[in-house]
Amino acid sequence: MKAEFAKPNRDRRTVPVLLTPRLRLRPLAAGRDAAFIRELVNEPGWLRHIGDRGIRTLAAARTYVRQGPRAMYSEFGFGLLAVERRRGGATIGICGLIKRPTLDDIDLGYALLARHEGRGYAAEAAAAVLADGEQRLGLGRVVAITSPDNTRSIRLLEKLGFRFERRLRLKPDGPESRLFVRQG
C-alpha cells in the first residue's frame, strides 16, 4: 500500500500526516492526546507485551508525549504517530518509527486499543509508516521487536515482510525480546 500525504512534504525533519483508505496518522500532541495515551499504556496487552511505563496521570502522559514522540520528531523527523479512523476521527492507536539507543537500526512500533484490534488497522498503519520510511527517509532496513509470546504481533510482522533474526535484551536485566528485520 502506498501512503499518501495530506500535504506535500520534502523536508525530512517535518513529520507528515499519512492517509490510508481508513486511517489518518498524525503527530501526537501532548495536550490533545494525553487521555488517550494514559488509556493505551495501561491496557493489559501493553503492560504484558511492552511494559509498565508508570503513566497514571494526564500530566505523566503529556510528559511521555513531549519527551518521547515529540522529541524524536525534532531530532529525527519521525516517531510514533497517533492512528485515527478517518471516519469519525477516533484515536485508536499509535504507530511509527523509533530510534532506540540500544538498537543500531530504526524500528517499527505499534499498539492499538484492544477494542480496535483484529480489524486490520495495525497492518494498514504499519504499511503506511514503512512506505513513508522508504520514500521520505530512504530507509532500507527496518527492525521490529516483540515479546516472545506476542503471536499476533509476530504474525503481523511476517505479513509485512519481516523475518526473525535473533533474540535480544534491550536492557541487561530486561526481558528477552525477539528481533525481526525487513529489508526494503
PALOPA-234514 format. One record per residue (C-alpha): residue number from 0; z negated, x, y negated. Coordinates in Angstrom, 2 decimals. Each point is the difference from the previous one (the first is absolute). Layout:
<atoms>
NUM/Z/X/Y
...
</atoms>
This chain:
<atoms>
0/0.00/0.00/0.00
1/0.95/1.39/-3.37
2/-2.68/-0.40/-2.66
3/1.15/-1.47/-3.27
4/-1.69/0.94/-3.24
5/-1.20/-2.56/-2.51
6/1.01/2.38/-2.83
7/2.29/3.02/0.16
8/-2.10/3.12/0.43
9/1.19/3.59/-0.05
10/-3.37/1.57/-0.86
11/-1.71/1.28/3.16
12/-3.44/-0.28/-1.67
13/0.36/-3.67/-0.94
14/-0.98/-2.22/2.91
15/2.57/-2.77/0.41
16/-0.50/-3.59/1.03
17/1.73/-0.52/3.36
18/1.46/-3.32/1.07
19/0.82/-1.15/3.52
20/1.18/-3.43/1.08
21/-3.59/-1.31/0.24
22/-2.15/2.59/-1.78
23/-0.65/1.71/-3.31
24/-1.71/3.40/0.12
25/-1.52/1.04/-3.31
26/-2.45/2.60/-1.26
27/-3.65/-0.98/0.43
28/-1.99/-0.75/-3.16
29/-3.76/0.61/-0.08
30/-0.94/-3.25/-1.76
31/2.58/-2.32/1.52
32/-0.43/1.18/3.60
33/-3.73/0.74/0.25
34/-0.96/-3.21/1.84
35/2.90/0.37/2.41
36/-0.84/3.66/0.75
37/-3.67/-0.84/0.58
38/1.03/-2.66/2.50
39/2.58/2.18/1.78
40/-2.16/3.09/0.50
41/-2.82/-2.10/1.46
42/2.09/-1.84/2.59
43/-0.93/0.75/3.63
44/3.42/1.55/0.74
45/-0.23/2.39/-2.97
46/-3.56/1.00/0.88
47/0.94/0.59/3.65
48/3.29/1.85/-0.44
49/-0.24/1.61/-3.45
50/-3.71/0.27/-0.69
51/-2.70/-1.22/-2.32
52/0.66/1.09/-3.59
53/-3.30/-1.46/-1.21
54/1.76/-2.30/-2.47
55/-2.23/-3.06/-0.42
56/0.35/-0.82/-3.71
57/2.85/-0.70/-2.39
58/-0.98/3.11/-1.96
59/0.32/2.13/3.14
60/3.39/-1.59/0.76
61/1.22/0.77/-3.53
62/-1.15/3.61/0.40
63/1.81/0.24/3.37
64/3.26/-1.17/-1.60
65/-0.34/2.34/-3.00
66/-1.03/3.09/1.99
67/2.31/-0.66/2.96
68/3.34/-1.75/-0.51
69/0.14/0.24/-3.81
70/-0.85/3.72/0.02
71/2.62/0.59/2.70
72/2.65/-1.84/-2.06
73/-0.69/2.33/-2.91
74/0.02/3.16/2.08
75/2.78/-0.68/2.50
76/1.94/-3.09/-1.09
77/-1.00/-1.93/3.11
78/-3.08/-1.54/1.60
79/-1.23/-3.19/1.62
80/1.61/-3.13/-1.45
81/-1.18/-3.60/-0.06
82/2.07/-2.14/2.37
83/0.61/-3.50/-1.32
84/1.94/-2.90/1.42
85/2.90/-0.70/-2.35
86/-0.48/-3.70/0.59
87/-3.33/-0.93/-1.56
88/-1.01/3.53/-1.00
89/-3.01/0.33/2.33
90/-1.14/3.60/0.54
91/-0.09/0.50/3.77
92/-0.40/3.73/0.53
93/0.74/3.55/-1.04
94/2.72/2.40/1.07
95/1.16/3.33/-1.33
96/0.28/3.73/0.28
97/-3.09/2.18/-0.15
98/-0.48/3.75/-0.51
99/-3.15/0.97/1.83
100/-1.46/3.47/-0.58
101/-0.48/0.40/3.77
102/3.66/-0.65/0.92
103/3.02/2.12/-0.84
104/2.29/-3.02/-0.09
105/-0.01/-3.25/-1.96
106/-1.20/-2.87/2.11
107/0.68/-3.71/0.16
108/-2.99/-2.30/-0.35
109/-0.26/-3.77/0.25
110/-2.50/-2.77/0.56
111/0.20/-3.77/-0.22
112/-2.64/-2.67/-0.28
113/-0.49/-1.29/3.56
114/1.18/-3.50/-0.89
115/3.45/1.42/-0.89
116/0.51/2.20/3.08
117/2.55/-0.75/2.69
118/2.75/-1.27/-2.32
119/1.99/3.20/-0.46
120/-1.31/0.69/-3.49
121/-1.27/3.50/0.83
122/3.36/1.02/1.49
123/1.87/-1.41/-2.99
124/-2.26/1.74/-2.51
125/0.00/3.31/1.90
126/3.80/0.01/0.29
127/0.28/-0.46/-3.78
128/-2.51/2.80/-0.68
129/1.80/2.36/2.39
130/3.38/-0.81/-1.59
131/-1.47/0.73/-3.45
132/-1.43/3.27/1.30
133/3.39/1.06/1.30
134/2.08/-1.22/-2.96
135/-2.22/0.75/-2.99
136/-2.16/2.86/1.26
137/2.41/1.63/2.46
138/-2.51/-0.03/2.86
139/1.33/0.97/3.39
140/-3.20/0.21/2.04
141/-2.80/-2.54/-0.30
142/-3.07/-0.25/2.20
143/-2.42/-2.81/0.80
144/-3.43/0.05/1.57
145/-1.74/-2.63/2.08
146/-3.17/-0.34/1.95
147/0.78/0.53/3.72
148/-0.69/-3.66/0.87
149/1.97/-1.63/-2.84
150/2.80/-1.28/2.23
151/1.48/-2.34/-2.64
152/0.41/2.84/-2.45
153/1.42/2.32/2.67
154/2.61/-2.64/0.96
155/0.94/-0.44/-3.66
156/0.40/3.74/-0.53
157/2.21/0.27/3.07
158/2.10/-2.92/-1.25
159/0.44/1.89/-3.30
160/1.24/3.11/1.82
161/-3.21/2.01/0.16
162/-0.82/2.04/3.11
163/-3.39/1.25/1.17
164/-0.47/3.69/-0.74
165/-3.65/0.90/0.59
166/-3.66/-0.91/-0.25
167/-2.04/1.28/-2.94
168/-3.17/-0.43/-2.02
169/0.33/-0.43/-3.76
170/-3.53/1.37/-0.38
171/-1.68/2.39/2.45
172/-2.71/-2.57/0.77
173/2.31/-3.02/-0.36
174/1.44/-2.23/2.69
175/3.12/0.99/1.89
176/3.28/-1.41/-1.31
177/3.56/-0.04/1.28
178/2.72/1.55/-2.17
179/3.49/-1.51/0.04
180/3.09/1.54/-1.62
181/3.24/-1.46/-1.34
182/2.91/2.21/-0.91
183/2.20/-1.65/-2.64
</atoms>
